[in-house]
Structure formats: structure tokens, C-alpha cells
Amino acid sequence: MLKTTLTKCVLGAAVATAFAMPVTSYAQAGKATMDTPAASALNKADQKIVADMARANMAEIEAGKLALANSQNAQVKTFAQQMIDDHTKALGDVTQLAQTKGVTLPTEPDSKHKAMAAKLSKLTGDAFDKAYMAQAGVGDHKAVHAALKKFEAKAKDPDVKALAAKMLPTVEQHLHSAISLAPAKGGAAHGGAHNTPMAGAKTPAPAAGVKPPVVGEANEQNAGKR
């Protein structure tokens, strides 16, 4: 009787151990899976493109917020609000793509644009308007327009190509608007008309492949009739 009871106890312990082992193994395997980030579906070059698009949108959003705070020009403020709205939407598209493709995005603009924001934050009025429209308005949109064309051509992933192509028309429209506003004076708050050219300012040339803004052409034609 004692031998039979002992045998049953040993068999019971063995069965319990056998069932417990797979559970422990599965738990460990599950933990390893959760702790390991999923590999990106994009190659390194395409991952960089997605990250660069995110940084470009972040930079425009931050600069636009500075313009709302530091500018006294109604037209510049309107332009800045459009930058915030349009680039926030574009950043949302980039974020959605990054999540789908397993790409970790940067959380802030690059060092160049952080330095530019630091300089702009110290300016107000006319000085701010000139710097903001020349740098964040014309300069950055020329650079981003050229970059997006390059991204569209070189990206391997079709979704990355499509997003670059989707962003191009908006950036081109922003560039046209920035070129037409860049020579504008600070407005009534500074004692001048909105469309009076800034002292010593030159109208920037449009980016390669971008048609000159219609607004600028209309202004030149009107000036010739006077």
C-alpha cells in the first residue's frame, strides 16, 4: 500500500512538472517578443527619408508658432497659421506611415532649425518678419521642395514615394506665398503699407522647376501701368 501511494505521488509530480514547463517557456518567449522592437519594413535610406520629412514639418510648425507670437504683421501671421495647419496635417501623414512601416521618428527638429528658432525668438516686428519669411518662408521651402522631388525619385518603397509626391504641391504653394510676402513691410503697426518693399530687400528667385507666383506677376504688371 505504501509503495503504491509513493508511486502515485512521484507520477503526479512528474506530470505537474511536464505541464508547467511549456507554460514557463511560452511566458519567456512572449516576454522576449514584447521586449524586441519590430524590424522596419523599409531600408535604411527610406527610413532616413521618413525621418527627414518629419523633421521638416516639425521645423515649420515651430517657426509658425514663433511667428504668431513675435510678428505684428497680419499677413505674416496668416501665413504662419497656414504653416502650422498644413504642416501639422503633413506630420500626421508621416507619423501614420512611420507606424505602419515600423520607423521610429525624431521628436524635435534638427540642430540647424533649433538654432534658427533660437535666433528668431529674440526678434520682433519688422526684424522678425524679414528673418522669418526669408528663412522659414522662402529658404526652408526651397530646400524642402528640392528634397521632396529627390525623395520621390529615389525612395524604394511605393508608400514613401507616394507621400513625398503628396506633399510636393502644398510645399510649392507655400513657397509661392512666401516669395510674394517676403518683400512686404511690417504693416500698419510699423507705419507702412503691407505691400511696400522692405528697405534693401530683394525678391528671392523661385526654386528650380517652380513657376513664379501669380501674385508677384500681377503686382509687377500693375506697377508698370502706373
C-alpha positions as CSV (number, residue, x, y, z in Angstrom):
1,M,0.0,0.0,0.0
2,L,2.8,2.4,0.9
3,K,4.7,1.6,-2.3
4,T,1.6,2.2,-4.4
5,T,0.9,5.5,-2.7
6,L,4.6,6.6,-3.2
7,T,4.5,5.7,-6.9
8,K,1.3,7.8,-7.4
9,C,2.9,10.8,-5.8
10,V,6.0,10.5,-7.9
11,L,4.0,10.2,-11.1
12,G,1.7,13.1,-10.1
13,A,4.8,15.4,-9.5
14,A,6.3,14.4,-12.9
15,V,3.0,15.1,-14.7
16,A,2.7,18.5,-13.0
17,T,6.3,19.4,-13.9
18,A,5.7,18.4,-17.5
19,F,2.7,20.6,-17.8
20,A,4.3,23.6,-16.0
21,M,7.4,23.7,-18.2
22,P,5.7,24.7,-21.5
23,V,3.8,27.4,-19.8
24,T,7.0,28.9,-18.4
25,S,8.7,28.6,-21.8
26,Y,5.8,30.3,-23.6
27,A,5.8,33.1,-21.0
28,Q,9.5,33.7,-21.5
29,A,9.1,33.6,-25.3
30,G,6.2,36.1,-25.1
31,K,8.2,38.5,-22.9
32,A,11.2,38.3,-25.4
33,T,8.8,39.1,-28.3
34,M,7.3,42.1,-26.5
35,D,10.7,43.5,-25.5
36,T,12.2,43.2,-29.0
37,P,11.1,46.1,-31.4
38,A,9.7,45.0,-34.7
39,A,12.1,45.4,-37.6
40,S,11.3,48.2,-40.0
41,A,9.8,47.3,-43.4
42,L,11.9,50.0,-45.0
43,N,15.6,50.0,-46.0
44,K,17.9,52.5,-44.2
45,A,17.7,55.1,-46.9
46,D,13.9,55.1,-46.9
47,Q,13.9,55.3,-43.1
48,K,16.0,58.4,-43.3
49,I,13.6,59.9,-45.8
50,V,10.7,59.4,-43.5
51,A,12.6,60.9,-40.6
52,D,13.7,63.9,-42.7
53,M,10.1,64.6,-43.7
54,A,9.1,64.5,-40.1
55,R,11.8,67.0,-39.1
56,A,11.0,69.4,-41.9
57,N,7.3,69.5,-40.8
58,M,8.3,70.0,-37.2
59,A,10.6,72.9,-38.0
60,E,7.8,74.7,-39.9
61,I,5.3,74.2,-37.1
62,E,7.7,75.5,-34.5
63,A,8.7,78.5,-36.7
64,G,5.0,79.2,-37.3
65,K,4.2,79.3,-33.6
66,L,7.1,81.8,-33.1
67,A,5.6,84.0,-35.9
68,L,2.2,84.1,-34.2
69,A,3.9,85.3,-31.0
70,N,6.5,87.7,-32.4
71,S,5.1,89.2,-35.6
72,Q,2.9,92.3,-35.8
73,N,2.1,91.8,-39.5
74,A,-1.4,90.4,-40.2
75,Q,-0.3,88.8,-43.5
76,V,2.7,87.1,-41.8
77,K,0.5,85.8,-39.0
78,T,-1.9,84.4,-41.6
79,F,0.9,82.7,-43.5
80,A,2.3,81.3,-40.2
81,Q,-1.1,79.9,-39.2
82,Q,-1.3,78.2,-42.6
83,M,2.2,76.7,-42.0
84,I,1.1,75.3,-38.6
85,D,-2.2,73.9,-40.0
86,D,-0.7,72.3,-43.2
87,H,2.5,71.0,-41.7
88,T,0.6,69.5,-38.7
89,K,-1.5,67.6,-41.2
90,A,1.5,66.5,-43.2
91,L,3.3,65.4,-40.0
92,G,0.3,63.3,-39.2
93,D,0.6,61.6,-42.5
94,V,4.3,61.0,-41.9
95,T,3.6,59.6,-38.4
96,Q,1.0,57.2,-39.8
97,L,3.4,56.0,-42.4
98,A,6.1,55.5,-39.9
99,Q,3.9,53.5,-37.6
100,T,2.9,51.3,-40.5
101,K,6.5,50.7,-41.6
102,G,8.0,50.3,-38.1
103,V,10.1,53.6,-38.2
104,T,10.9,55.5,-35.1
105,L,10.6,59.2,-35.8
106,P,12.6,62.0,-34.2
107,T,10.8,64.1,-31.6
108,E,12.2,67.5,-32.4
109,P,13.7,69.5,-35.4
110,D,17.4,69.1,-36.2
111,S,20.1,71.3,-34.6
112,K,20.1,73.8,-37.6
113,H,16.5,74.6,-37.1
114,K,16.7,74.7,-33.4
115,A,19.4,77.3,-33.7
116,M,17.3,79.3,-36.2
117,A,14.3,79.2,-33.8
118,A,16.5,80.4,-31.0
119,K,17.6,83.4,-33.1
120,L,14.0,84.2,-34.3
121,S,12.7,84.1,-30.7
122,K,14.9,87.1,-29.9
123,L,13.4,89.2,-32.7
124,T,10.1,91.1,-33.0
125,G,8.3,93.4,-35.5
126,D,10.0,94.1,-38.9
127,A,13.2,92.4,-38.0
128,F,11.3,89.2,-37.1
129,D,9.2,89.4,-40.3
130,K,12.2,89.7,-42.6
131,A,14.1,86.9,-40.9
132,Y,11.1,84.5,-40.7
133,M,9.9,85.0,-44.2
134,A,13.5,84.7,-45.6
135,Q,14.5,81.7,-43.7
136,A,11.4,79.6,-42.7
137,G,9.3,81.0,-45.5
138,V,11.5,81.1,-48.6
139,G,14.7,79.3,-47.7
140,D,13.3,76.3,-46.0
141,H,10.5,75.7,-48.5
142,K,13.0,75.9,-51.4
143,A,15.1,73.3,-49.7
144,V,12.1,71.1,-48.8
145,H,10.7,71.3,-52.3
146,A,14.0,70.2,-53.8
147,A,14.3,67.4,-51.2
148,L,10.8,66.1,-51.8
149,K,11.5,65.8,-55.5
150,K,14.7,63.8,-54.7
151,F,12.8,61.6,-52.2
152,E,10.1,60.9,-54.7
153,A,12.7,59.8,-57.3
154,K,15.0,57.8,-55.0
155,A,12.7,56.1,-52.5
156,K,12.3,52.4,-53.0
157,D,9.1,51.9,-51.0
158,P,6.0,52.9,-53.0
159,D,4.3,54.4,-50.0
160,V,7.2,56.6,-49.2
161,K,7.3,57.8,-52.9
162,A,3.5,58.5,-52.7
163,L,3.8,60.6,-49.6
164,A,6.6,62.7,-51.0
165,A,4.5,63.3,-54.1
166,K,1.5,64.2,-52.0
167,M,3.5,66.8,-50.0
168,L,5.0,68.5,-53.0
169,P,2.0,70.6,-54.2
170,T,1.5,72.0,-50.7
171,V,5.1,72.9,-50.3
172,E,5.2,74.5,-53.7
173,Q,2.1,76.6,-52.8
174,H,3.8,77.7,-49.5
175,L,6.9,78.7,-51.5
176,H,4.9,80.9,-53.8
177,S,3.2,82.5,-50.9
178,A,6.4,83.1,-49.1
179,I,8.1,84.7,-52.2
180,S,5.1,87.1,-52.6
181,L,5.2,88.0,-48.9
182,A,8.9,88.2,-48.3
183,P,9.4,91.8,-49.6
184,A,6.3,93.0,-47.7
185,K,6.8,95.6,-45.0
186,G,5.7,95.0,-41.4
187,G,2.3,96.6,-41.9
188,A,0.3,99.3,-40.1
189,A,1.8,98.6,-36.8
190,H,5.2,99.8,-38.2
191,G,3.7,102.8,-40.1
192,G,3.9,101.3,-43.6
193,A,1.7,99.6,-46.1
194,H,1.6,95.8,-46.3
195,N,2.9,95.7,-49.9
196,T,5.7,98.2,-49.6
197,P,9.1,96.5,-50.3
198,M,11.4,96.2,-47.4
199,A,14.4,98.5,-47.5
200,G,17.3,96.7,-49.2
201,A,15.3,93.5,-49.7
202,K,15.4,91.6,-52.9
203,T,12.7,89.3,-54.2
204,P,14.0,85.7,-54.0
205,A,14.2,83.7,-57.2
206,P,11.8,80.7,-57.3
207,A,13.1,77.2,-56.8
208,A,14.2,75.2,-59.8
209,G,11.2,73.9,-61.7
210,V,8.8,76.1,-59.7
211,K,6.8,78.8,-61.6
212,P,6.9,82.3,-60.3
213,P,3.9,83.2,-58.1
214,V,0.9,84.7,-59.9
215,V,0.6,87.3,-57.2
216,G,4.1,88.6,-57.9
217,E,3.4,88.8,-61.6
218,A,0.2,90.7,-61.0
219,N,2.0,93.2,-58.8
220,E,4.7,93.8,-61.5
221,Q,2.1,94.4,-64.2
222,N,0.1,96.8,-62.0
223,A,3.3,98.7,-61.2
224,G,4.1,99.1,-64.9
225,K,0.7,100.7,-65.6
226,R,1.3,103.4,-63.0
